[in-house]
Amino acid sequence: QAQLVESGGGLVQPGGSLRLSCAGSGSIFSIDAMGWYRQAPGKQRDMVAVITSGGRTNYADSVKGRFTISRDNGKNTVYLQMNSLKPEDTAVYYCYADPFSGRRYWGQGTQVTVSS
């Protein structure tokens, strides 16, 4: 069964760092874009960062200069390095993968809490 498995969330103090990972398994092949969304309590799910198979990246304005997205195409894995974290970064983070054909896959979500 195809799935995305996330790891790396947790509790961190303001100004700290976390690295999220999202690995595809099962029958996930030929992935084009991979990326991350986040959803804070009572808010809509918003795009955080995306990276194409060719390495082009795009970021939400709120995370530019603090977050870095990268991927390992051979492992169908995407990473999100988050630095200088702020309380407003607190949310559930969801990874996704867009195959060249077929539906989008979503991860199960991982909680990131930024608090002192």
Secondary structure as UniProt FT lines:
FT   STRAND          3..7
FT   STRAND          10..12
FT   TURN            14..15
FT   STRAND          18..25
FT   STRAND          31..39
FT   TURN            41..42
FT   STRAND          46..51
FT   TURN            53..54
FT   STRAND          57..59
FT   HELIX           61..63
FT   TURN            64..66
FT   STRAND          67..72
FT   HELIX           73..75
FT   STRAND          77..82
FT   HELIX           87..89
FT   STRAND          91..99
FT   STRAND          105..107
FT   STRAND          110..114
//
